[in-house]
Amino acid sequence: MANKHEVLNVFDRNPQLSSSEIAERVGCKPEYVRATLQRNGRTLHRSPGNASPLQLRETAKSLRDKAAVLEARADAIEAPDA
């Protein structure tokens, strides 16, 4: 389990990381990262405009998957009854 010093060290060196990314690096839960940062006066500065490439790829994949489901539903509605 990560300790607060590991979390703070990773955050201070990489302030652009999300709580999930920090948690993955140090081996804990994102909730622990957020609580530790808050207790120690650190603030996550994340917005969609500065998402990591990994987050952007994951979001793009999720949107493609959702689009495929919606297209299949539309095709089913448009298909004539056989």
C-alpha positions, 0 to 999 in steps of 0.5 A: 500500500502506498503511503502519503509521501509516495503520493505527494512525490508523484503528484509534485513531479507530475501535477498533470496526472489524474488521481487514477493515474497517480493511484496506478503508479503508487499502488492505491485507490484514487480515493486515497490519492484525492484524500491525501492531496486534499489533506496536504493542501494539494489540488488536482488541476484537471480539465478536459483540455489537459487530459492525458493521451491515455485518457483521450484514447480511452474516451475515444474508444468508449465513444466509438463503442457507444456509437456502434450500439446506437447505430445498431439500434437505428438499423434495427428500427429502420429494418423492414419486418421480415 
